[in-house]
């Protein structure tokens, strides 16, 4: 079904508008979504910085409490006077005041002298504890996070060992693990040397806070950073401290609204943070929901990764924000598309009215009314230009029609003239050929009888020579008039070139001519009459050598053209051909040679032969720059 211009214009406008609207919507939705998620990731990265500061502040509080206590006089006095038992009450008071779970005093070798949380248990060396060993060696305060074995926790009291013991909860997307419980604890610890007035090491005081089931720090981060914001019945922000990959302190809730103690981190985060020791700032599955999260490793005194610090925001809030923004954007886009369609409808109507008038005028012009013109509509610049262009086109067609009519008449007259010349040439040739044969025969008989040096012999030779020349002219007239159809066969044009040059290059005419052959090695075959095509090549080559007049170069090349034709080019370094002579070069009896040196039929016959083969014979030349003749023939498969 054919569509009107108005329908096509409107349809095109609709395609463009809908396509642009769809692309804009998709890109806009993608940008909005990426922007929201990127903003969330950037915020959670900053939130991780806040959580890290809170964690370091808690570690600093432990360090400060231990350091201030280690320099107090009663500690030094107790270590110097061996009155350790008298320190128990005061140390326990300090432990409770500073919120420490343990506060323990050792001698200079790391042997425990007093545990403030559990004074009944004494003894045991802490010299192998890396944090304590570092403090004893460097004689300076050291604070860090450490893993404390269950045996050491039991020495500090059963309550700490029970707090640290966690049953591992099967967690979706977590890395499989055979263990069912965790008995060790993770503690932020500080150790400070106790020095005499002269700097002598008297002992060491260390203390710490057990992080297992201690929710003060994670709740502080949540309430400070996220202000306790809720969304869909859940806290937007969460914070967690992991021991290894196990949650030991968290405000992430399970489906039963309990803290997710004992649940484990997802396998992807485990690999990135614990194994590769890198930061994670991406979305992650946390217990039972997706969060925009940030995880970073927690290291011990030796720099080993022993846990993870986590903050995260509920992803659902941001996906809902993204969905609402997308719907708003889509609504605006649809409204814009509807408005654009309405505008395009009225615009297409205004454009198609003058176009319809042009269409009617074009139909009349096609029907033969070459006088048809239109009144240009200048309401739109382009339509006005189109109307004027139509009028110019109509005038040009009218002029071209007149020129074609005149050219056709000239071609008819030329064809009639050539036909008449052919008939005349054939008749004249037949009439002249017989007397010429007699003249040539008797002149040769007389030459045999005439003695050498006789003046009559020279005249007889001149008669025979001129008779032979006339006979050649008659023969060419017959060939021109006859125009026999070629007997074609599939051949390699290179073979014809080689055969032709082999025939001519030993002739005296070629002694000062260098023939350069550049033949294409994989030339497609052509359907030609070999003898006729050789006649064409001989004629072109002989003309080229005559044009060189002395030493020169004749370059013969073959090639396969892009349009599926095969070409043979003949380029000489002769005197060239003038522009006026180029126009008449292939006319019968036209020659640029002197009187008696040419018939003017060679190129005309060659042109006819090539034309009967379905090809073309063309020439390019400038005076003083030589000439190039190009024979272009169809490939064998095209001919067939």
SULLIN-V875152 format. One record per residue. N is the residue number from 1. RES is the residue in one small letter. PHI is phi in radians with two decimals (none if undefined). PSI is psi in whole degrees, 0 to 359 (999 if undefined). Layout:
{{N & RES & PHI & PSI} {N & RES & PHI & PSI}}
//
This chain:
{{1 & x & none & 128} {2 & x & -1.43 & 138} {3 & x & -1.85 & 148} {4 & x & -1.27 & 163} {5 & x & -1.07 & 320} {6 & x & -1.07 & 316} {7 & x & -1.12 & 319} {8 & x & -1.14 & 317} {9 & x & -1.06 & 312} {10 & x & -1.11 & 319} {11 & x & -1.10 & 319} {12 & x & -1.11 & 316} {13 & x & -1.04 & 317} {14 & x & -1.10 & 317} {15 & x & -1.06 & 314} {16 & x & -1.11 & 314} {17 & x & -1.12 & 312} {18 & x & -1.14 & 319} {19 & x & -1.09 & 312} {20 & x & -1.09 & 318} {21 & x & -1.10 & 318} {22 & x & -1.15 & 315} {23 & x & -1.09 & 315} {24 & x & -1.07 & 318} {25 & x & -1.13 & 314} {26 & x & -1.09 & 313} {27 & x & -1.13 & 316} {28 & x & -1.09 & 316} {29 & x & -1.07 & 317} {30 & x & -1.10 & 317} {31 & x & -1.15 & 319} {32 & x & -1.11 & 313} {33 & x & -1.07 & 313} {34 & x & -1.13 & 322} {35 & x & -1.12 & 318} {36 & x & -1.15 & 314} {37 & x & -1.15 & 320} {38 & x & -1.11 & 319} {39 & x & -1.11 & 320} {40 & x & -1.13 & 318} {41 & x & -1.14 & 322} {42 & x & -1.15 & 321} {43 & x & -1.16 & 317} {44 & x & -1.20 & 332} {45 & x & -1.15 & 317} {46 & x & -1.16 & 324} {47 & x & -1.11 & 325} {48 & x & -1.12 & 323} {49 & x & -1.06 & 318} {50 & x & -1.13 & 318} {51 & x & -1.13 & 321} {52 & x & -1.11 & 319} {53 & x & -1.10 & 319} {54 & x & -1.12 & 319} {55 & x & -1.13 & 316} {56 & x & -1.18 & 327} {57 & x & -1.14 & 319} {58 & x & -1.10 & 319} {59 & x & -1.14 & 322} {60 & x & -1.17 & 325} {61 & x & -1.10 & 318} {62 & x & -1.11 & 316} {63 & x & -1.05 & 314} {64 & x & -1.13 & 318} {65 & x & -1.10 & 315} {66 & x & -1.18 & 317} {67 & x & -1.12 & 315} {68 & x & -1.15 & 324} {69 & x & -1.25 & 323} {70 & x & -1.13 & 335} {71 & x & -1.66 & 2} {72 & x & -1.29 & 151} {73 & x & -1.13 & 320} {74 & x & -1.15 & 333} {75 & x & -1.20 & 311} {76 & x & -1.11 & 321} {77 & x & -1.14 & 319} {78 & x & -1.12 & 318} {79 & x & -1.22 & 325} {80 & x & -1.29 & 323} {81 & x & -1.73 & 4} {82 & x & 1.02 & 34} {83 & x & -1.83 & 62} {84 & x & -1.23 & 318} {85 & x & -1.07 & 333} {86 & x & -1.25 & 346} {87 & x & -1.51 & 346} {88 & x & -1.00 & 310} {89 & x & -1.11 & 317} {90 & x & -1.18 & 318} {91 & x & -1.14 & 321} {92 & x & -1.15 & 324} {93 & x & -1.10 & 315} {94 & x & -1.12 & 319} {95 & x & -1.02 & 314} {96 & x & -1.18 & 319} {97 & x & -1.09 & 318} {98 & x & -1.57 & 5} {99 & x & 1.22 & 31} {100 & x & -1.61 & 147} {101 & x & -1.51 & 328} {102 & x & -2.34 & 150} {103 & x & -2.64 & 108} {104 & x & -2.23 & 143} {105 & x & -1.98 & 134} {106 & x & -2.17 & 167} {107 & x & -1.47 & 187} {108 & x & -1.18 & 344} {109 & x & -1.72 & 359} {110 & x & 1.62 & 8} {111 & x & -1.41 & 130} {112 & x & -1.19 & 129} {113 & x & -1.83 & 326} {114 & x & -2.74 & 131} {115 & x & -1.92 & 115} {116 & x & -1.13 & 326} {117 & x & -1.37 & 334} {118 & x & -2.55 & 76} {119 & x & -1.10 & 340} {120 & x & -1.22 & 334} {121 & x & -1.74 & 118} {122 & x & -2.14 & 170} {123 & x & 1.44 & 180} {124 & x & 1.63 & 133} {125 & x & -1.64 & 139} {126 & x & -1.94 & 15} {127 & x & -1.12 & 336} {128 & x & -1.51 & 350} {129 & x & -1.18 & 122} {130 & x & -1.07 & 321} {131 & x & -1.15 & 314} {132 & x & -1.19 & 321} {133 & x & -1.08 & 320} {134 & x & -1.15 & 318} {135 & x & -1.15 & 319} {136 & x & -1.15 & 319} {137 & x & -1.24 & 314} {138 & x & -1.48 & 345} {139 & x & 0.95 & 45} {140 & x & -2.55 & 164} {141 & x & -1.27 & 133} {142 & x & -2.23 & 134} {143 & x & -2.34 & 137} {144 & x & -2.94 & 178} {145 & x & -1.74 & 135} {146 & x & -2.38 & 153} {147 & x & -1.57 & 128} {148 & x & -1.95 & 125} {149 & x & -1.20 & 159} {150 & x & -1.05 & 323} {151 & x & -1.06 & 319} {152 & x & -1.24 & 324} {153 & x & -1.14 & 321} {154 & x & -1.08 & 326} {155 & x & -1.15 & 330} {156 & x & -1.50 & 350} {157 & x & 2.40 & 145} {158 & x & -1.11 & 328} {159 & x & -1.09 & 321} {160 & x & -1.19 & 320} {161 & x & -1.11 & 322} {162 & x & -1.20 & 321} {163 & x & -1.08 & 320} {164 & x & -1.29 & 333} {165 & x & -1.28 & 121} {166 & x & -2.23 & 137} {167 & x & -1.48 & 126} {168 & x & -1.32 & 128} {169 & x & -1.72 & 129} {170 & x & -0.99 & 129} {171 & x & -2.21 & 130} {172 & x & -1.01 & 140} {173 & x & 1.22 & 5} {174 & x & -1.43 & 159} {175 & x & -1.27 & 131} {176 & x & -1.02 & 140} {177 & x & -2.54 & 140} {178 & x & -1.33 & 337} {179 & x & -1.17 & 149} {180 & x & -1.99 & 347} {181 & x & -2.64 & 161} {182 & x & -2.11 & 126} {183 & x & -1.89 & 341} {184 & x & -1.41 & 169} {185 & x & -2.20 & 158} {186 & x & -1.95 & 128} {187 & x & -2.32 & 138} {188 & x & -1.52 & 121} {189 & x & -2.22 & 157} {190 & x & -2.48 & 145} {191 & x & -2.31 & 133} {192 & x & -2.28 & 134} {193 & x & -1.27 & 146} {194 & x & -1.78 & 116} {195 & x & -1.98 & 148} {196 & x & -1.34 & 176} {197 & x & -1.08 & 334} {198 & x & -1.67 & 10} {199 & x & 1.46 & 12} {200 & x & -1.38 & 136} {201 & x & -1.28 & 116} {202 & x & -1.67 & 326} {203 & x & 3.11 & 198} {204 & x & -2.58 & 141} {205 & x & -2.02 & 126} {206 & x & -2.28 & 149} {207 & x & -2.60 & 168} {208 & x & -2.99 & 170} {209 & x & -2.11 & 128} {210 & x & -1.35 & 124} {211 & x & -1.43 & 337} {212 & x & -1.06 & 124} {213 & x & 1.05 & 20} {214 & x & -1.78 & 108} {215 & x & -1.73 & 4} {216 & x & -1.06 & 313} {217 & x & -1.18 & 313} {218 & x & -1.18 & 324} {219 & x & -1.23 & 326} {220 & x & -1.09 & 317} {221 & x & -1.09 & 314} {222 & x & -1.07 & 313} {223 & x & -1.27 & 329} {224 & x & -1.40 & 313} {225 & x & -1.37 & 319} {226 & x & -1.88 & 359} {227 & x & 0.98 & 27} {228 & x & 1.16 & 23} {229 & x & -1.10 & 139} {230 & x & -1.99 & 150} {231 & x & -2.61 & 125} {232 & x & 0.95 & 39} {233 & x & 1.39 & 8} {234 & x & -2.21 & 153} {235 & x & -1.16 & 133} {236 & x & -1.14 & 316} {237 & x & -1.85 & 145} {238 & x & -2.40 & 157} {239 & x & -2.44 & 149} {240 & x & -2.60 & 146} {241 & x & -2.02 & 126} {242 & x & -1.81 & 140} {243 & x & -1.79 & 109} {244 & x & 1.15 & 239} {245 & x & -1.93 & 16} {246 & x & -1.86 & 133} {247 & x & -1.27 & 120} {248 & x & -1.95 & 342} {249 & x & -2.62 & 116} {250 & x & -2.75 & 158} {251 & x & -2.07 & 17} {252 & x & -1.28 & 132} {253 & x & -1.82 & 148} {254 & x & -1.46 & 179} {255 & x & -1.11 & 337} {256 & x & -1.57 & 13} {257 & x & 1.10 & 33} {258 & x & -1.99 & 153} {259 & x & -1.08 & 139} {260 & x & -1.45 & 51} {261 & x & -1.21 & 134} {262 & x & 1.58 & 349} {263 & x & -1.34 & 166} {264 & x & -2.17 & 159} {265 & x & -1.26 & 157} {266 & x & -1.17 & 158} {267 & x & -1.10 & 323} {268 & x & -1.11 & 316} {269 & x & -1.20 & 321} {270 & x & -0.97 & 314} {271 & x & -1.14 & 314} {272 & x & -1.22 & 312} {273 & x & -1.54 & 312} {274 & x & -1.42 & 319} {275 & x & -1.48 & 312} {276 & x & -1.55 & 350} {277 & x & 1.01 & 43} {278 & x & -2.07 & 163} {279 & x & -1.32 & 145} {280 & x & -2.10 & 120} {281 & x & -2.32 & 85} {282 & x & -2.72 & 178} {283 & x & -1.28 & 147} {284 & x & -2.65 & 153} {285 & x & -1.48 & 120} {286 & x & -2.02 & 104} {287 & x & 1.10 & 290} {288 & x & -2.50 & 13} {289 & x & -2.72 & 166} {290 & x & -1.60 & 137} {291 & x & -2.29 & 152} {292 & x & -1.51 & 115} {293 & x & -2.18 & 162} {294 & x & -2.45 & 127} {295 & x & -2.18 & 141} {296 & x & -2.45 & 151} {297 & x & -1.21 & 149} {298 & x & -1.90 & 129} {299 & x & -1.99 & 155} {300 & x & -1.62 & 191} {301 & x & -1.04 & 326} {302 & x & -1.47 & 359} {303 & x & 1.51 & 6} {304 & x & -1.39 & 144} {305 & x & -1.37 & 119} {306 & x & -2.06 & 353} {307 & x & -2.95 & 187} {308 & x & -2.42 & 140} {309 & x & -1.83 & 129} {310 & x & -2.27 & 142} {311 & x & -2.36 & 150} {312 & x & -2.76 & 156} {313 & x & -2.13 & 142} {314 & x & -1.03 & 120} {315 & x & -1.19 & 332} {316 & x & -0.99 & 324} {317 & x & -1.05 & 317} {318 & x & -1.36 & 327} {319 & x & -1.17 & 323} {320 & x & -1.17 & 319} {321 & x & -1.05 & 316} {322 & x & -1.09 & 316} {323 & x & -1.11 & 316} {324 & x & -1.11 & 318} {325 & x & -1.14 & 322} {326 & x & -1.11 & 313} {327 & x & -1.09 & 321} {328 & x & -1.11 & 317} {329 & x & -1.14 & 317} {330 & x & -1.09 & 318} {331 & x & -1.06 & 315} {332 & x & -1.10 & 319} {333 & x & -1.12 & 317} {334 & x & -1.11 & 320} {335 & x & -1.09 & 318} {336 & x & -1.12 & 321} {337 & x & -1.13 & 316} {338 & x & -1.07 & 316} {339 & x & -1.11 & 319} {340 & x & -1.13 & 321} {341 & x & -1.09 & 316} {342 & x & -1.08 & 316} {343 & x & -1.11 & 318} {344 & x & -1.13 & 326} {345 & x & -1.08 & 311} {346 & x & -1.22 & 325} {347 & x & -1.16 & 319} {348 & x & -1.13 & 324} {349 & x & -1.11 & 316} {350 & x & -1.18 & 331} {351 & x & -1.40 & 326} {352 & x & -1.41 & 338} {353 & x & -1.05 & 305} {354 & x & -1.15 & 330} {355 & x & -1.14 & 322} {356 & x & -1.12 & 320} {357 & x & -1.10 & 319} {358 & x & -1.10 & 323} {359 & x & -1.09 & 315} {360 & x & -1.09 & 318} {361 & x & -1.12 & 321} {362 & x & -1.12 & 323} {363 & x & -1.12 & 317} {364 & x & -1.13 & 321} {365 & x & -1.11 & 319} {366 & x & -1.16 & 331} {367 & x & -1.32 & 355} {368 & x & 1.96 & 358} {369 & x & -1.45 & 84} {370 & x & -1.29 & 354} {371 & x & -1.54 & 358} {372 & x & -1.13 & 132} {373 & x & -2.40 & 163} {374 & x & -2.14 & 158} {375 & x & -1.56 & 112} {376 & x & -1.02 & 135} {377 & x & -1.63 & 106} {378 & x & -1.56 & 11} {379 & x & -1.15 & 330} {380 & x & -2.20 & 133} {381 & x & -1.01 & 314} {382 & x & -1.16 & 319} {383 & x & -1.13 & 320} {384 & x & -1.07 & 317} {385 & x & -1.10 & 322} {386 & x & -1.13 & 320} {387 & x & -1.12 & 315} {388 & x & -1.14 & 322} {389 & x & -1.12 & 323} {390 & x & -1.10 & 315} {391 & x & -1.09 & 319} {392 & x & -1.12 & 320} {393 & x & -1.11 & 316} {394 & x & -1.08 & 318} {395 & x & -1.13 & 320} {396 & x & -1.12 & 319} {397 & x & -1.10 & 319} {398 & x & -1.09 & 315} {399 & x & -1.14 & 317} {400 & x & -1.11 & 323} {401 & x & -1.08 & 319} {402 & x & -1.17 & 319} {403 & x & -1.11 & 318} {404 & x & -1.11 & 322} {405 & x & -1.11 & 316} {406 & x & -1.16 & 319} {407 & x & -1.14 & 322} {408 & x & -1.10 & 319} {409 & x & -1.10 & 320} {410 & x & -1.13 & 319} {411 & x & -1.12 & 320} {412 & x & -1.09 & 315} {413 & x & -1.11 & 321} {414 & x & -1.13 & 317} {415 & x & -1.09 & 317} {416 & x & -1.11 & 320} {417 & x & -1.15 & 317} {418 & x & -1.13 & 319} {419 & x & -1.09 & 319} {420 & x & -1.14 & 319} {421 & x & -1.09 & 319} {422 & x & -1.07 & 313} {423 & x & -1.13 & 318} {424 & x & -1.12 & 317} {425 & x & -1.10 & 318} {426 & x & -1.10 & 316} {427 & x & -1.14 & 315} {428 & x & -1.11 & 318} {429 & x & -1.06 & 315} {430 & x & -1.12 & 321} {431 & x & -1.21 & 324} {432 & x & -1.48 & 331} {433 & x & -1.05 & 318} {434 & x & -1.15 & 310} {435 & x & -1.05 & 322} {436 & x & -1.09 & 320} {437 & x & -1.05 & 318} {438 & x & -1.13 & 316} {439 & x & -1.04 & 315} {440 & x & -1.16 & 320} {441 & x & -1.13 & 310} {442 & x & -1.24 & 328} {443 & x & -1.15 & 322} {444 & x & -1.21 & 324} {445 & x & -1.12 & 317} {446 & x & -1.16 & 325} {447 & x & -1.09 & 324} {448 & x & -1.13 & 327} {449 & x & -1.52 & 334} {450 & x & -1.29 & 130} {451 & x & -1.24 & 157} {452 & x & -1.16 & 141} {453 & x & 1.53 & 353} {454 & x & -1.30 & 136} {455 & x & -1.10 & 331} {456 & x & -1.19 & 330} {457 & x & -1.11 & 319} {458 & x & -1.09 & 320} {459 & x & -1.16 & 320} {460 & x & -1.13 & 320} {461 & x & -1.08 & 319} {462 & x & -1.13 & 320} {463 & x & -1.10 & 315} {464 & x & -1.11 & 318} {465 & x & -1.11 & 314} {466 & x & -1.19 & 326} {467 & x & -1.15 & 319} {468 & x & -1.09 & 320} {469 & x & -1.12 & 318} {470 & x & -1.11 & 322} {471 & x & -1.10 & 320} {472 & x & -1.09 & 319} {473 & x & -1.11 & 318} {474 & x & -1.09 & 318} {475 & x & -1.06 & 318} {476 & x & -1.18 & 325} {477 & x & -1.07 & 319} {478 & x & -1.13 & 318} {479 & x & -1.10 & 318} {480 & x & -1.11 & 319} {481 & x & -1.31 & 327} {482 & x & -1.28 & 310} {483 & x & 0.85 & 62} {484 & x & -1.24 & 149} {485 & x & -1.26 & 138} {486 & x & -1.25 & 147} {487 & x & -1.69 & 94} {488 & x & -1.55 & 154} {489 & x & -2.63 & 157} {490 & x & -1.23 & 123} {491 & x & -2.49 & 163} {492 & x & -1.59 & 121} {493 & x & -1.09 & 330} {494 & x & -1.05 & 323} {495 & x & -1.10 & 319} {496 & x & -1.17 & 320} {497 & x & -1.09 & 312} {498 & x & -1.05 & 316} {499 & x & -1.12 & 320} {500 & x & -1.19 & 314} {501 & x & -1.16 & 324} {502 & x & -1.10 & 327} {503 & x & -1.23 & 326} {504 & x & -1.80 & 332} {505 & x & -1.18 & 343} {506 & x & -1.59 & 358} {507 & x & -1.26 & 154} {508 & x & -1.07 & 329} {509 & x & -1.08 & 337} {510 & x & -1.79 & 7} {511 & x & -1.12 & 328} {512 & x & -1.76 & 10} {513 & x & -1.88 & 128} {514 & x & -1.62 & 120} {515 & x & -1.71 & 118} {516 & x & -1.89 & 121} {517 & x & -1.90 & 125} {518 & x & -2.15 & 83} {519 & x & -1.71 & 131} {520 & x & -1.15 & 128} {521 & x & -1.25 & 332} {522 & x & -2.04 & 55} {523 & x & -1.33 & 131} {524 & x & -1.12 & 150} {525 & x & -1.26 & 158} {526 & x & -2.23 & 154} {527 & x & -1.65 & 107} {528 & x & -2.46 & 162} {529 & x & -1.55 & 109} {530 & x & -1.01 & 318} {531 & x & -1.18 & 318} {532 & x & -1.15 & 319} {533 & x & -1.20 & 325} {534 & x & -1.14 & 323} {535 & x & -1.05 & 318} {536 & x & -1.09 & 313} {537 & x & -1.12 & 319} {538 & x & -1.06 & 315} {539 & x & -1.08 & 315} {540 & x & -1.15 & 316} {541 & x & -1.14 & 317} {542 & x & -1.10 & 316} {543 & x & -1.05 & 320} {544 & x & -1.13 & 316} {545 & x & -1.16 & 325} {546 & x & -1.19 & 329} {547 & x & -1.33 & 339} {548 & x & -1.29 & 322} {549 & x & 0.98 & 70} {550 & x & 2.05 & 212} {551 & x & -1.31 & 145} {552 & x & -3.09 & 185} {553 & x & -2.22 & 134} {554 & x & -2.03 & 117} {555 & x & -1.81 & 123} {556 & x & -1.98 & 123} {557 & x & -2.35 & 150} {558 & x & -2.17 & 152} {559 & x & -2.78 & 162} {560 & x & -1.82 & 115} {561 & x & -1.33 & 161} {562 & x & -1.20 & 337} {563 & x & -1.50 & 16} {564 & x & 1.43 & 22} {565 & x & -2.02 & 161} {566 & x & -1.98 & 134} {567 & x & -2.14 & 144} {568 & x & -2.15 & 124} {569 & x & -2.00 & 140} {570 & x & -2.19 & 110} {571 & x & -2.04 & 124} {572 & x & -1.98 & 168} {573 & x & -1.89 & 34} {574 & x & -1.39 & 198} {575 & x & -1.41 & 353} {576 & x & 1.43 & 179} {577 & x & -2.24 & 136} {578 & x & -1.26 & 161} {579 & x & -1.12 & 325} {580 & x & -1.17 & 320} {581 & x & -1.24 & 329} {582 & x & -1.03 & 324} {583 & x & -1.16 & 333} {584 & x & -1.97 & 10} {585 & x & -1.05 & 326} {586 & x & -1.74 & 11} {587 & x & -1.34 & 143} {588 & x & -1.07 & 139} {589 & x & 1.24 & 7} {590 & x & -1.60 & 130} {591 & x & -2.53 & 150} {592 & x & -1.75 & 0} {593 & x & -1.44 & 167} {594 & x & -1.21 & 171} {595 & x & -1.12 & 131} {596 & x & 1.47 & 1} {597 & x & -1.85 & 353} {598 & x & -2.88 & 156} {599 & x & -1.71 & 340} {600 & x & 1.38 & 15} {601 & x & -1.89 & 344} {602 & x & -1.03 & 305} {603 & x & -1.21 & 327} {604 & x & -1.13 & 317} {605 & x & -1.14 & 317} {606 & x & -1.07 & 318} {607 & x & -1.06 & 318} {608 & x & -1.15 & 320} {609 & x & -1.09 & 312} {610 & x & -1.10 & 321} {611 & x & -1.12 & 321} {612 & x & -1.21 & 342} {613 & x & -1.52 & 5} {614 & x & 1.40 & 16} {615 & x & -1.99 & 191} {616 & x & -2.35 & 149} {617 & x & -2.11 & 117} {618 & x & -2.23 & 164} {619 & x & -2.46 & 142} {620 & x & -2.20 & 131} {621 & x & -2.84 & 153} {622 & x & -2.36 & 148} {623 & x & -1.07 & 127} {624 & x & 1.48 & 357} {625 & x & -2.10 & 17} {626 & x & 1.34 & 186} {627 & x & -2.51 & 153} {628 & x & -2.24 & 120} {629 & x & -1.78 & 132} {630 & x & -2.12 & 121} {631 & x & -1.75 & 117} {632 & x & -1.99 & 123} {633 & x & -2.21 & 148} {634 & x & -1.27 & 151} {635 & x & -1.14 & 160} {636 & x & -1.02 & 318} {637 & x & -1.18 & 327} {638 & x & -1.20 & 320} {639 & x & -1.10 & 321} {640 & x & -1.30 & 999}}
//
